[in-house]
Amino acid sequence: MSKRSSLRPLSAERQAPPAPISAFKKPDLGGLSTRGARSAAAAALLGAAGAALAQAATPNEPPPSEPSRVPGKQLAPTGPAASPSVAPTAPPTTPPTTPPTTLPTTPPAAPPANAPAAVQRVQVEGSQDPNEARRRSTASRIIYGREEIERMGDATVGEILKRLPGVTLGGRPGRGGDPRMRGLGGGYTQILVDGERMPPGFSLDAIEPDQIERIEILRAPVAEFSARAIAGTINIVLREEFKPRQNALRAFFAMEEDRPQGNLTWTRGDRQGPMDYTLTGTVSGRRQQDENTNTITGFKANGAPVLAQQIHNRSQSDNAAALLSGRWRWQLGRDRWEIQPFVNLSRAQGRGLSDLEQTLGLIPPPYAQADSHSSSHAEQGRLAGSWMRVLNSGARLLWRGGVSVNLSARESESMQRGADGGLLRLRQDRSRIEDQSLNLGGRYSQLIARQGNQDHSVVAGWEVQLNRRLDERTLLDNGVSRLADFGDDVQAATRRVALYAQNEWEIGKVWGINLGLRWEGINTVSDSALLKVDNTSSVATPLAHFVWRLAPGSRDQVRLSLTRSYRTPSTAQLIGRPVLSGLYPVDGPNQPTSPDRSGNPLLKPEIARGVDLAFERFLPGGGVVSANVFARHIDELIRNVRTLQPVVWSPVPRWVSSPRNIGAAQTAGIELEARFRAPDVGLPNWPLTVRSNASRFWSRVDQVPGPNNRLDQQPNWTANLGLDWAARGVPWTWGGNLNLTPAYTVRQIDGQFSEFGRKRVVDAYALWRLSPLTGLRFSVSNAQPVDFLTRNTSELEDGSVQRQEVLARTYAVWGARLEWKF
């Protein structure tokens, strides 16, 4: 394995020397002044774009026999100490920078006069450049550790991700949404937990930020990970920080207006002989309120209005969750075992009220008033393990596997009433989903040659994943089942098989080359009373990554990646079971703005050819300035198409939206990043850190006429600007972040236009360091709430137009977090 590693994690195969008990180091954090934020953000858009400052721990040099590592389990890049180990390795070749010396806090007792002179123990702790792992990787990888995760005191993973380079978040501020790289949602971004894809139904909202060790951003796929990553990969690595006899307690309390939320997290780490472990538990609770106004209008071809409705919705929910994750490792001779459990339990209850006012319409309104209540619960469990053996040749043989079970159930009841208070419609919906998953894999890695500065290593492996889903649903309209013809139960099974091989060369101190080939085949079958689905697809993906360091020891380098990636249809897209509109009963017509939905068992995977070209300059103080340009050409693009058609579940034609392969699309963009300390760029010696990034995106769907024939939900640009001020002489650090996404419009293939309003999110924090092991962090998220606007416009074949506009409130969250290590 070369010294400059590719995107392979370290913890399962790297065997680092034991880490000393390191003294707590005050993080280099800072402050935000919201004055001048808009002009500063504009500057970020022009070139000072960047990422949140990430602290990285010293990655130890791998032993000579280590050619590769296990996905998703890389040695934590944050924190001052290396992971404890169970076997010696070669010492690091890069000397630590500014190694502080930790002395005893109290003087030892004086020895007896006749005793020999005692040798005082001095513990020395070192850390490398926090960007070292990124710089040495032959394929593009960006790592954000505990400092970045904790910085703003975020309550959800999504709030952290929205500040990372090229990452946007769907939905309105403060209410989550799927994370998207390069503005591409709908499955274009691969989400991993510990290097593994989670089964259907798993949400990142199930993970509390305190459970996370680090976040890895991979802009282009590599052979060892699945290539289902057209936009890129976000890998969430759970806690794995091993420090002897460490305990950490974090308590968080916040208010969203008059609604409380909070969590309590405890982390325990220890080592006993050949075993070390980390265990983290979290309990949390949250009360939230939502409010929006939905305006629906319709016009004839001549512009005459024919429909005017306004719906005011209010709801409140109470959520509670408990999470437990851990990591145990044992080392005996040449063998190493690791076990990783994860358990999440959640409960939620909600109640909603709705008022509908129709002032104009050719059809009667579906109701005047409605109220609803719901309850849900979910249980998620995962157990993963691995065994690795170092062979006599120095090669490494790894076997790993895991099982997971996700259970979720939901019950809801909605009562719609007329203007006189009489009951018009009673809608009862009960569902239960059970997901079971089994995954197995193996890999063989070998260092082929090491001659001077020329290293050559190879890795090959296989993966098998089996998923089974049981979906039970009963939908009653006024006591009558509307999906009886489809059966109450739908079973689906997915089988995924993958083979991969990868070669990596380090040529001198200047060139790095990573070539890989991955084949992956997926088969999905489902069974229902009306329709049977059997969909099989396979994709071969050649991958090539190159890095050119402009000179030996240079801090400047150029990266090039040539990739083939793909996106497979989800199980929900393939299964033909309909989802009925909740606004219009099925015994009558619905509207284009509120269609029924169904799947398409004939969908093919989307295939993308891509290129990434990047320049990176690493600054002496741990900062970085980079520019990355990318392009993707996508074939067999999947898009939802809405049509008016006869259906078996209604006596009249209904508007139905279903996915189809419609043709080709292109997307391209530029991603800028700059993060630095003020003295590192020639500014006065202030304790100021700047974290900024900006991205510009372009896309075009060939089969959709312009303008605005963009890929779905992709904004034109996004930008972040963050500032941190670590005050000198006082135990305070201040900081903040401004996140911007502009308003934009997307045209669909069926004459539908989707418009999304702008997002402007201001977050700030202040950290008071009470002692070396105790801190109190105050934070505010979405400090200046802006209502979020979405609008859908449908142009029908007869020239008429229908428009639906939703204006939703957003809220500020004020919180305090106590952090105590002991």
C-alpha positions, 0 to 999 in steps of 0.5 A, spaced: 500 500 500 502 506 498 503 512 503 498 516 499 492 512 500 486 512 496 479 512 499 479 506 503 478 506 511 483 505 516 480 502 522 479 495 520 485 494 517 490 499 520 494 497 526 496 503 530 501 504 536 497 505 542 495 512 543 497 516 549 492 519 554 492 526 551 490 532 554 484 536 552 486 541 547 481 547 546 479 547 539 480 553 534 473 556 533 471 563 532 465 568 531 460 570 527 458 578 526 452 578 521 453 585 519 455 585 512 453 578 511 450 579 504 457 582 501 461 577 504 457 572 501 457 575 495 465 575 495 464 567 497 460 566 490 466 570 486 472 565 489 473 565 496 468 559 497 469 553 501 468 548 507 467 548 514 474 547 518 475 540 519 480 538 524 483 531 523 487 527 527 494 524 525 493 518 520 499 513 522 503 511 516 500 504 514 505 498 515 509 495 509 504 490 508 498 494 508 495 494 501 488 496 502 483 498 507 475 497 509 470 501 506 467 506 511 471 504 517 477 509 516 481 512 522 478 518 525 481 524 522 479 528 528 482 529 535 489 529 537 491 522 538 491 516 534 487 510 534 489 505 539 492 499 536 493 492 538 499 491 533 505 495 532 506 498 526 512 502 522 512 509 525 509 515 521 514 518 516 511 525 516 513 528 523 508 531 527 507 539 527 508 543 533 508 537 538 505 540 545 508 537 551 503 535 557 505 535 564 502 533 570 497 538 573 500 537 580 507 536 583 509 529 585 510 527 592 517 528 594 521 521 594 524 519 600 531 521 601 535 515 600 530 513 594 533 513 587 532 519 583 525 518 580 524 519 572 518 524 571 514 521 565 512 527 560 507 525 555 508 528 548 502 528 543 503 530 536 498 531 530 499 532 523 496 537 518 488 536 518 488 535 510 494 530 510 489 524 509 485 528 503 492 530 500 495 523 500 489 520 497 489 518 490 482 519 489 478 525 491 476 525 498 474 530 503 473 529 511 470 533 516 471 530 523 468 532 530 470 539 531 466 541 524 460 536 527 460 540 534 461 547 531 454 549 531 450 545 536 446 542 530 440 538 532 440 534 526 445 531 521 442 535 515 443 541 518 451 539 518 451 537 511 448 543 508 454 547 510 459 542 506 461 544 499 456 542 494 451 539 498 444 542 499 438 540 503 431 538 500 425 541 504 425 548 508 430 550 513 429 546 520 425 540 517 430 536 514 430 533 507 434 528 503 441 531 502 444 532 495 450 533 492 451 538 486 443 539 487 441 532 485 436 529 489 432 523 488 437 518 489 443 521 485 447 522 492 449 515 495 448 515 502 452 510 506 453 509 514 460 506 516 461 504 508 454 500 507 448 502 504 442 502 509 436 498 507 430 502 504 426 506 509 432 508 513 433 515 514 439 519 517 434 523 521 435 517 525 442 518 527 443 524 532 450 528 531 453 526 537 453 519 534 457 521 529 465 520 528 466 524 522 463 525 515 466 523 508 465 526 502 467 523 495 466 526 489 467 521 484 466 513 485 471 508 487 471 501 485 471 499 493 464 503 494 458 502 490 458 506 483 450 508 485 453 515 486 452 519 480 452 526 484 457 523 489 457 519 496 456 521 503 459 516 508 457 517 515 462 514 520 459 512 527 463 513 533 470 509 533 474 514 537 478 509 542 481 513 548 483 509 554 477 510 560 474 516 557 467 518 558 463 524 555 457 527 557 453 531 552 446 535 554 442 539 549 436 543 550 433 548 545 426 551 544 423 552 537 418 558 540 415 555 546 416 548 544 422 544 547 427 539 544 433 536 547 437 530 548 442 527 552 448 523 550 453 519 553 460 516 550 464 511 554 471 508 551 476 503 554 481 498 553 482 492 556 488 487 554 487 486 546 480 489 546 478 496 546 471 499 545 467 505 544 459 505 546 455 511 545 447 512 547 443 517 546 435 519 548 432 525 545 425 528 545 422 534 540 416 537 539 414 541 533 409 545 530 408 546 522 403 551 519 402 553 511 397 556 506 396 552 500 393 556 494 390 553 488 387 557 482 385 555 475 384 558 469 381 557 462 385 557 456 383 565 455 385 566 462 378 566 465 379 564 472 375 557 474 378 555 481 380 559 487 381 555 493 385 556 499 387 551 505 390 553 511 394 547 515 396 547 522 399 541 525 403 539 531 408 533 533 411 530 539 417 525 537 421 521 542 427 516 540 433 512 543 439 510 540 445 506 542 451 504 537 458 501 539 464 498 536 468 492 539 475 490 537 479 484 539 486 483 536 490 476 537 496 475 533 495 475 526 487 475 527 483 481 528 475 481 530 470 487 530 463 488 532 458 494 531 451 494 533 446 499 532 439 500 535 434 506 534 427 506 537 423 512 536 415 514 537 411 519 534 404 522 535 401 528 531 395 532 530 393 536 525 387 541 523 385 544 516 380 549 513 379 549 506 375 556 503 373 555 495 371 562 492 370 559 485 370 553 482 366 548 477 366 542 482 364 543 489 370 543 494 372 536 497 371 539 504 370 545 509 374 543 515 378 537 517 382 534 523 387 528 523 391 525 528 396 520 527 401 515 531 407 511 529 413 507 531 419 505 528 425 500 531 431 499 527 437 494 529 443 493 525 449 488 527 455 488 523 462 484 524 468 483 520 474 478 521 481 480 518 487 475 517 494 478 515 497 472 511 505 470 511 506 474 504 503 480 508 497 480 504 490 481 508 484 477 507 478 480 510 471 477 511 465 481 513 457 481 514 451 484 517 444 483 518 439 489 519 431 489 521 427 495 520 420 495 523 415 501 522 408 502 523 403 508 522 396 509 523 392 515 521 385 518 521 382 524 518 375 526 518 373 531 513 367 535 514 362 540 510 360 547 512 355 545 516 359 540 520 357 534 517 361 528 516 363 528 509 369 523 509 372 518 514 379 516 511 383 511 515 390 509 513 394 503 517 401 501 514 406 496 517 413 495 513 418 490 515 425 490 512 430 485 513 437 485 510 443 481 510 450 482 507 456 479 506 463 480 503 470 479 502 476 482 500 483 480 498 489 486 498 496 485 497 502 490 496 505 488 489 511 492 489 515 497 493 521 500 490 523 507 493 518 512 492 514 507 487 509 503 490 504 498 487 498 495 490 492 491 488 485 489 492 479 485 489 473 483 493 466 481 492 459 483 495 452 480 496 446 483 499 439 480 500 433 485 502 426 483 503 420 487 504 413 486 507 409 492 506 402 491 509 397 497 508 389 498 509 386 504 506 379 505 508 374 511 505 368 511 509 369 504 511 370 501 504 377 499 502 379 502 496 385 498 494 382 491 495 384 489 488 391 490 490 391 486 496 393 488 503 400 485 503 406 487 498 412 483 498 418 485 495 425 482 495 432 485 492 438 481 491 445 485 489 451 482 487 458 485 486 465 484 484 470 489 483 478 490 482 482 496 483 490 497 482 493 503 485 500 506 483 505 511 486 510 513 481 515 517 485 513 523 489 509 526 484 504 521 480 498 517 483 494 513 479 488 509 481 484 504 476 478 500 478 473 496 475 466 494 478 460 490 476 454 490 480 447 486 478 441 487 482 434 483 481 428 486 484 421 482 485 415 483 488 408 480 488 401 483 489 394 481 488 394 485 481 401 485 479 408 481 479 414 485 478 421 482 476 426 487 474 433 485 473 439 490 471 447 490 471 452 495 470 459 495 469 463 501 471 470 502 469 473 508 474 480 512 473 483 517 478 489 521 477 493 526 482 499 530 479 503 533 485 506 539 481 513 537 485 516 533 490 513 536 497 509 541 493 502 543 496 499 544 490 496 538 486 491 537 480 486 531 480 482 528 474 477 522 475 474 519 469 468 515 471 462 511 469 456 511 475 449 509 475 442 510 479 437 504 480 430 505 480 428 504 488 423 499 490 417 504 491 418 506 483 418 499 481 412 496 485 406 498 481 401 499 487 398 506 487 398 511 492 391 515 492 390 522 493 388 524 500 385 531 498 380 528 493 376 521 494 377 516 489 369 515 487 370 522 483 375 526 479 382 529 482 386 535 480 393 535 476 395 538 482 393 532 486 395 526 482 395 519 484 401 515 484 403 509 481 410 505 480 413 502 473 416 495 473 419 496 467 424 502 469 431 501 467 437 504 471 440 511 469 447 510 466 452 516 467 459 518 464 463 523 468 469 527 468 472 531 474 478 536 474 480 539 480 486 544 483 488 544 490 492 548 494 494 546 501 496 552 506 501 551 511 496 552 517 491 547 515 487 551 510 485 549 503 483 553 497 480 548 491 476 549 485 473 543 482 469 542 475 465 536 473 460 534 468 456 528 467 452 525 461 446 521 463 442 516 459 435 513 461 433 519 465 427 517 470 422 522 471 415 522 473 410 523 468 403 525 470 397 523 465 389 523 465 387 515 464 382 510 466 384 506 473 381 500 476 380 504 483 376 509 480 369 509 476 372 515 473 379 517 469 384 520 474 390 524 474 396 519 475 403 520 476 408 515 475 416 514 473 418 513 466 425 513 462 425 519 458 432 520 455 438 523 456 440 529 460 447 533 462 449 537 468 456 540 469 458 545 475 464 548 478 465 548 486 470 553 490 472 552 497 476 556 501 478 555 508 484 558 512 486 562 518 487 569 517 495 569 518 496 564 513 493 568 507 497 575 509 492 578 513 493 581 520 494 576 526 487 575 528 484 569 531 480 568 525 478 562 521 474 563 515 470 557 512 467 558 505 464 554 499 460 556 493 458 552 487 454 553 480 450 548 477 448 547 470 443 542 467 439 540 461 434 535 459 434 533 452 426 531 451 424 537 455 423 544 451 426 550 455 427 554 458 428 551 465 429 544 462 433 542 468 434 536 472 429 536 478 430 540 484 437 542 482 438 550 484 443 554 480 448 555 485 449 555 493 454 558 497 456 558 505 460 563 509 462 561 516 467 565 521 470 563 527 473 568 532 477 564 538 478 570 543 485 571 546 486 571 553 478 569 555 475 562 554 470 564 549 469 562 542 464 565 537 462 563 530 456 563 525 455 561 518 450 564 512 447 559 507 444 561 501 440 557 496 436 562 490 429 561 488 429 557 481 424 553 476 424 546 473 420 544 467 417 537 467 416 533 461 408 533 462 407 541 462 408 542 469 413 547 472 416 547 479 418 553 483 422 553 489 423 559 493 430 562 496 433 559 502 437 564 507 439 560 513 443 564 519 446 560 524 451 562 530 454 559 536 458 561 542 462 556 546 464 558 553 470 553 555 469 552 563 475 548 564 479 543 559 474 538 560 468 542 560 464 547 555 458 550 554 455 552 547 450 556 546 447 556 539 441 559 534 439 555 528 435 559 522 436 566 526 432 570 521 426 565 519 424 566 512 417 563 510 419 558 504 415 558 498 413 552 493 409 553 486 407 548 481 404 550 475 400 545 470 399 547 463 394 542 460 393 540 453 386 544 452 390 550 454 388 551 461 392 552 467 392 550 474 397 552 479 398 550 487 402 555 491 404 553 498 407 558 503 410 554 509 413 557 516 420 556 518 422 557 525 428 559 529 431 554 534 435 557 540 439 552 544 444 550 549 449 544 550 453 542 555 459 538 554 463 534 559 469 529 559 471 525 565 
